[in-house]
Amino acid sequence: MNAYLEIIRLGNAVMAAIAVILMMFVGHYYALPIIICALIVFICTGAGNTINDVFDVKIDEINKPNRPIPSGRISLENARNYAFVLFGIGIVLSFVDSYLVNSIWPSVIVIPAAIIMYLYARNLKAMPLIGNLTVATLTGFCFVIAGVVIACATSSLKILFISIYLGLFAMFMTLAREIVKDMEDIEGDKQEGARTFPILYGKKISSIISIILIVVTTLMCPILYIFKIFNLGYMIIMIIPIIIFLYSAYSLKLNPPEETCAKVSKNLKIAMLISFIAFVVGSFNIFSFL
């Protein structure tokens, strides 16, 4: 793969853009502003991944020498400039979107998000729990920015509510998964001198926080059906993720081994993907008979 595509973590950037595309289907809005929004999220995510590699170059020289910078395929200076150019393109496109939907809100969200990505790579990542919370918040932003664009273009408060709901859903579950992943990597992180939340405060407290986040998110699941925003098809599909969420929470009780944490992390990711399918199905009138 081309080094400049590899450094942006192409798959990761595409997944972020898919969150916007999901909102496009949920909001039934297929105009140019939402396409530009997906492109903004893709580019800014790539910029964040690139600047992350810039700050992690010394660690990657030891642990991941095949990455573009330590392998010499991209110089440190070129990678830094590449990240700033990508951030710049994303911000300029946010101004374009703001113009198209006649609102400053897309830019108001994108610019702080870009700054947070930079700060995360520079120092927030090393801060216990703060780094995890930053990743979770940025994940939620992908849904919110899409909802804001659609709401500004259509004057729909309903889609804004849905995007905030999905943003919180993604944020809580991502935060839980980030903590679980740190629990999974606890031994390796200790050897590297990392200061993750599970290392500093132990697996028990980490498990409790993750369980609370998973349970709260699970309790959120019926809300969109109860308020008749999504149809019964949504709830039928959501039965699967709800079962996986609750089973994952149960699996985290009492100092789970690394193997269990790895399974929980994988299961939470699968359940989130199924949830997103449920959101799309629940929003289409074709299933309104349910």
MARNULO-91504 format. One record per residue (C-alpha): x, y, z; residue in one letter; residue number from 1. Coordinates in nm, 4 decimals, padded with zeros to 6 digits. Each point is the difference from the previous one (the first is absolute). Layout:
REM residues N
         xx         yy         zz   residu   num
          X          Y          Z        A   NUM
...
//
This chain:
REM residues 290
         xx         yy         zz   residu   num
    00.0000    00.0000    00.0000        M     1
    00.1139    00.3557   -00.0681        N     2
    00.1621    00.1428    00.3130        A     3
   -00.2193    00.3121   -00.0028        Y     4
   -00.3118   -00.2159   -00.0020        L     5
    00.1378   -00.2359    00.2613        E     6
    00.0848    00.2746    00.2476        I     7
   -00.3576    00.1323    00.0075        I     8
   -00.1219   -00.3509    00.1016        R     9
   -00.2250   -00.0314   -00.3041        L    10
   -00.2369   -00.2526    00.1593        G    11
   -00.0363    00.2090    00.3138        N    12
   -00.0712    00.3163   -00.2014        A    13
   -00.2590   -00.1832   -00.2117        V    14
   -00.1757   -00.1292    00.3135        M    15
   -00.0246    00.3559    00.1326        A    16
   -00.1532    00.1149   -00.3287        A    17
   -00.2473   -00.2893    00.0148        I    18
   -00.1454    00.1577    00.3155        A    19
   -00.0945    00.3022   -00.2123        V    20
   -00.1403   -00.2229   -00.2736        I    21
   -00.2076   -00.1770    00.2657        L    22
   -00.1493    00.3366    00.0989        M    23
   -00.0628    00.0712   -00.3687        M    24
   -00.2248   -00.3074   -00.0193        F    25
   -00.1613    00.0627    00.3390        V    26
   -00.0764    00.3602   -00.0976        G    27
   -00.0980   -00.0907   -00.3588        H    28
    00.2153    00.2889   -00.1176        Y    29
    00.2192   -00.0687   -00.3019        Y    30
    00.1083    00.3487   -00.1124        A    31
    00.3510    00.1383   -00.0530        L    32
    00.0524    00.1385    00.3563        P    33
   -00.0154   -00.3456    00.1604        I    34
    00.2394   -00.1414   -00.2615        I    35
    00.2437    00.2805    00.0804        I    36
   -00.0530   -00.0727    00.3705        C    37
    00.1040   -00.3640   -00.0527        A    38
    00.3084    00.1230   -00.1840        L    39
    00.0821    00.2414    00.2855        I    40
   -00.0209   -00.2799    00.2561        V    41
    00.2122   -00.2286   -00.2178        F    42
    00.2714    00.2649   -00.0545        I    43
    00.0102    00.1241    00.3595        C    44
    00.0147   -00.3555    00.1338        T    45
    00.2918   -00.0656   -00.2346        G    46
    00.1677    00.3201    00.1195        A    47
   -00.0445   -00.1048    00.3625        G    48
    00.1490   -00.3436   -00.0673        N    49
    00.2944    00.1586   -00.1823        T    50
    00.0825    00.2518    00.2725        I    51
   -00.0319   -00.2845    00.2504        N    52
    00.2780   -00.1862   -00.1833        D    53
    00.2110    00.3173    00.0002        V    54
   -00.0087    00.0216    00.3794        F    55
    00.0369   -00.3783    00.0413        D    56
    00.3048   -00.0319   -00.2262        V    57
    00.2440   -00.1021    00.2763        K    58
   -00.2370   -00.2646    00.1347        I    59
   -00.0735   -00.1289   -00.3504        D    60
    00.3724   -00.0282   -00.0764        E    61
    00.0072   -00.2728    00.2650        I    62
   -00.3473   -00.1569   -00.0109        N    63
   -00.1165    00.0606   -00.3579        K    64
    00.3058    00.0663   -00.2175        P    65
   -00.1888   -00.0806   -00.3218        N    66
   -00.2272    00.3030    00.0276        R    67
    00.0576    00.2745   -00.2608        P    68
    00.2073    00.2374    00.2160        I    69
    00.2362   -00.2391    00.1826        P    70
    00.0478   -00.2022   -00.3186        S    71
    00.1165    00.3141   -00.1783        G    72
   -00.2723   -00.0049   -00.2650        R    73
   -00.1200    00.3402    00.1269        I    74
    00.2253    00.2478    00.1755        S    75
   -00.1093    00.1410    00.3349        L    76
   -00.0230    00.3504   -00.1466        E    77
   -00.2049   -00.1148   -00.3000        N    78
   -00.2361   -00.1937    00.2260        A    79
   -00.0519    00.3036    00.2219        R    80
   -00.0646    00.2244   -00.3007        N    81
   -00.2314   -00.2636   -00.1494        Y    82
   -00.2058   -00.0050    00.3211        A    83
   -00.0291    00.3793    00.0056        F    84
   -00.1018    00.0101   -00.3674        V    85
   -00.2696   -00.2610    00.0646        L    86
   -00.1265    00.1925    00.3025        F    87
   -00.0040    00.3135   -00.2138        G    88
   -00.1977   -00.1677   -00.2770        I    89
   -00.2503   -00.1338    00.2515        G    90
   -00.0502    00.3449    00.1541        I    91
   -00.0363    00.1687   -00.3406        V    92
   -00.2601   -00.2600   -00.0985        L    93
   -00.1845    00.0722    00.3250        S    94
   -00.0282    00.3633   -00.1094        F    95
   -00.1387   -00.1225   -00.3327        V    96
   -00.2575   -00.2101    00.1842        D    97
   -00.0863    00.2933    00.2247        S    98
   -00.0630    00.2086   -00.3094        Y    99
   -00.2116   -00.2682   -00.1672        L   100
   -00.2267   -00.0506    00.3032        V   101
    00.0079    00.3682    00.0932        N   102
    00.1272   -00.0608    00.3529        S   103
    00.3336    00.0358    00.1828        I   104
   -00.0606   -00.3158    00.2033        W   105
    00.1878   -00.2483   -00.2217        P   106
    00.3169    00.2113    00.0342        S   107
   -00.0669    00.0555    00.3723        V   108
    00.0164   -00.3776    00.0494        I   109
    00.2784   -00.0898   -00.2463        V   110
    00.2583    00.2576    00.1154        I   111
   -00.0065   -00.0980    00.3720        P   112
   -00.0018   -00.3688   -00.1020        A   113
    00.3180    00.0537   -00.2050        A   114
    00.1646    00.1784    00.2933        I   115
   -00.1001   -00.2816    00.2359        I   116
    00.1513   -00.2580   -00.2394        M   117
    00.3287    00.1889    00.0044        Y   118
   -00.0021    00.0366    00.3792        L   119
   -00.0868   -00.3673    00.0391        Y   120
    00.3034   -00.1027   -00.2035        A   121
    00.2273    00.2456    00.1791        R   122
   -00.0878   -00.0625    00.3644        N   123
   -00.3612   -00.1036    00.0782        L   124
    00.0620   -00.3591   -00.1095        K   125
    00.2411   -00.0522    00.2868        A   126
   -00.2505    00.1197    00.2614        M   127
   -00.1888   -00.2865    00.1689        P   128
   -00.3682   -00.0084   -00.0938        L   129
    00.0244    00.3480   -00.1604        I   130
    00.1544   -00.1596   -00.3090        G   131
   -00.2733   -00.2640   -00.0095        N   132
   -00.2692    00.2652    00.0442        L   133
    00.1502    00.2063   -00.2828        T   134
   -00.0162   -00.2931   -00.2424        V   135
   -00.3590   -00.0714    00.1057        A   136
   -00.1029    00.3648   -00.0392        T   137
    00.1537    00.0245   -00.3459        L   138
   -00.1889   -00.3147   -00.0996        T   139
   -00.3238    00.1607    00.1130        G   140
    00.0879    00.3167   -00.1932        F   141
   -00.0217   -00.1963   -00.3269        C   142
   -00.3732   -00.0480    00.0522        F   143
   -00.0665    00.3460    00.1419        V   144
    00.1694    00.1908   -00.2835        I   145
   -00.2085   -00.1975   -00.2503        A   146
   -00.3180    00.0712    00.1959        G   147
    00.0850    00.3686    00.0210        V   148
    00.0538    00.0233   -00.3767        V   149
   -00.3307   -00.1722   -00.0732        I   150
   -00.1869    00.1995    00.2664        A   151
    00.1361    00.3302   -00.1329        C   152
   -00.0947   -00.0945   -00.3559        A   153
   -00.3476   -00.1315    00.0822        T   154
   -00.0877    00.1856    00.3241        S   155
   -00.0704   -00.3387    00.1584        S   156
    00.0366   -00.0082    00.3764        L   157
   -00.0883   -00.3688   -00.0097        K   158
    00.3154   -00.0929   -00.1918        I   159
    00.2067    00.2174    00.2346        L   160
   -00.1416   -00.1920    00.2979        F   161
    00.0743   -00.3321   -00.1701        I   162
    00.3585    00.1030   -00.0794        S   163
    00.0623    00.1058    00.3606        I   164
   -00.1485   -00.3283    00.1195        Y   165
    00.2191   -00.1987   -00.2382        L   166
    00.2992    00.2116    00.0980        G   167
   -00.0540   -00.0750    00.3677        L   168
   -00.0650   -00.3674   -00.0764        F   169
    00.3273   -00.0230   -00.1946        A   170
    00.1895    00.2036    00.2590        M   171
   -00.1076   -00.2074    00.3019        F   172
    00.0558   -00.3336   -00.1698        M   173
    00.3336    00.1102   -00.1499        T   174
    00.1177    00.1203    00.3408        L   175
   -00.0958   -00.3349    00.1535        A   176
    00.1830   -00.1832   -00.2785        R   177
    00.3087    00.2222    00.0314        E   178
    00.0258   -00.0804    00.3709        I   179
   -00.0494   -00.3720   -00.0718        V   180
    00.2755    00.0137   -00.2645        K   181
    00.2321    00.1570    00.2590        D   182
   -00.0887   -00.2831    00.2369        M   183
    00.0843   -00.2453   -00.2763        E   184
    00.3417    00.1614   -00.0575        D   185
    00.0838    00.0600    00.3651        I   186
    00.3057   -00.2277    00.0188        E   187
    00.1569    00.1293   -00.3199        G   188
   -00.0728    00.3594    00.0986        D   189
    00.1701   -00.0546    00.3368        K   190
    00.3162   -00.1174   -00.1753        Q   191
   -00.0026    00.3143   -00.2178        E   192
   -00.0526    00.2264    00.3014        G   193
   -00.3459    00.1155   -00.1086        A   194
   -00.2360    00.1642    00.2500        R   195
   -00.3408   -00.1268   -00.1071        T   196
   -00.3029    00.0102    00.2273        F   197
    00.0019   -00.3767    00.0754        P   198
    00.3707    00.0153    00.0908        I   199
   -00.0486    00.2928    00.2382        L   200
   -00.3306   -00.0981    00.1565        Y   201
   -00.0280   -00.3724   -00.0638        G   202
   -00.2260   -00.2271   -00.1991        K   203
   -00.2797   -00.0029    00.2567        K   204
   -00.0758    00.3722   -00.0194        I   205
    00.0562   -00.0057   -00.3770        S   206
   -00.2488   -00.2864   -00.0325        S   207
   -00.2584    00.1826    00.2112        I   208
    00.0248    00.3139   -00.2145        I   209
   -00.0265   -00.2040   -00.3205        S   210
   -00.2984   -00.1953    00.1322        I   211
   -00.1797    00.3229    00.0980        I   212
    00.0624    00.1499   -00.3453        L   213
   -00.1213   -00.3165   -00.1758        I   214
   -00.3140   -00.0261    00.2154        V   215
   -00.0849    00.3696   -00.0438        V   216
    00.0407   -00.0312   -00.3770        T   217
   -00.2144   -00.3139   -00.0010        T   218
   -00.2748    00.1837    00.1891        L   219
    00.0140    00.2711   -00.2664        M   220
   -00.0796   -00.2465   -00.2774        C   221
   -00.3842    00.0017    00.0221        P   222
   -00.0284    00.3813    00.0183        I   223
   -00.0271    00.0596   -00.3742        L   224
   -00.2759   -00.2611   -00.0235        Y   225
   -00.1876    00.1172    00.3102        I   226
   -00.0190    00.3533   -00.1424        F   227
   -00.1109   -00.1432   -00.3380        K   228
    00.3067    00.1344   -00.1798        I   229
    00.0928   -00.3481   -00.1245        F   230
   -00.2344   -00.2860   -00.0865        N   231
   -00.0301   -00.3451    00.1568        L   232
    00.2489   -00.1383   -00.2527        G   233
    00.2654    00.1982    00.1869        Y   234
   -00.0834   -00.1634    00.3321        M   235
   -00.0159   -00.3491   -00.1492        I   236
    00.3535    00.0329   -00.1371        I   237
    00.1215    00.1734    00.3177        M   238
   -00.0818   -00.3116    00.2027        I   239
    00.3259   -00.1531   -00.1269        I   240
    00.2315    00.2882    00.1051        P   241
   -00.1831    00.0370    00.3319        I   242
    00.0689   -00.3659    00.0808        I   243
    00.3656    00.0413   -00.1019        I   244
    00.0338    00.3203    00.2042        F   245
   -00.1437   -00.1591    00.3148        L   246
    00.2070   -00.3154   -00.0452        Y   247
    00.3116    00.2154   -00.0416        S   248
   -00.0815    00.1899    00.3188        A   249
   -00.0487   -00.3304    00.1838        Y   250
    00.3337   -00.1302   -00.1356        S   251
    00.1883    00.2988    00.1445        L   252
   -00.0898   -00.0690    00.3604        K   253
    00.2742   -00.0724    00.2489        L   254
    00.3460    00.0498   -00.1488        N   255
   -00.0403   -00.1589   -00.3468        P   256
    00.3098   -00.1532   -00.1658        P   257
    00.1482    00.1547   -00.3152        E   258
   -00.1605   -00.2673   -00.2201        E   259
   -00.3455    00.0969    00.1300        T   260
    00.0713    00.3698   -00.0573        C   261
    00.1024   -00.0751   -00.3593        A   262
   -00.3277   -00.1867   -00.0611        K   263
   -00.2042    00.2772    00.1607        V   264
    00.1720    00.2633   -00.2145        S   265
   -00.0760   -00.1984   -00.3147        K   266
   -00.3594   -00.0683    00.1045        N   267
   -00.0666    00.3671    00.0769        L   268
    00.1259    00.0970   -00.3466        K   269
   -00.2253   -00.2587   -00.1657        I   270
   -00.2996    00.1098    00.2070        A   271
    00.0562    00.3650   -00.0924        M   272
    00.0081   -00.0864   -00.3707        L   273
   -00.3279   -00.1926    00.0318        I   274
   -00.1463    00.2968    00.1886        S   275
    00.0848    00.2302   -00.2890        F   276
   -00.1839   -00.2335   -00.2373        I   277
   -00.2985    00.0197    00.2340        A   278
    00.0100    00.3811   -00.0107        F   279
   -00.0194   -00.0042   -00.3794        V   280
   -00.2793   -00.2598   -00.0126        V   281
   -00.1958    00.1812    00.2687        G   282
    00.0047    00.3267   -00.1900        S   283
   -00.1469   -00.1201   -00.3305        F   284
   -00.3723    00.0345   -00.0633        N   285
    00.0027   -00.3289   -00.1917        I   286
    00.0087   -00.1703    00.3405        F   287
   -00.2698    00.2228    00.1513        S   288
   -00.2498   -00.2871    00.0006        F   289
    00.2022   -00.1588    00.2795        L   290
//
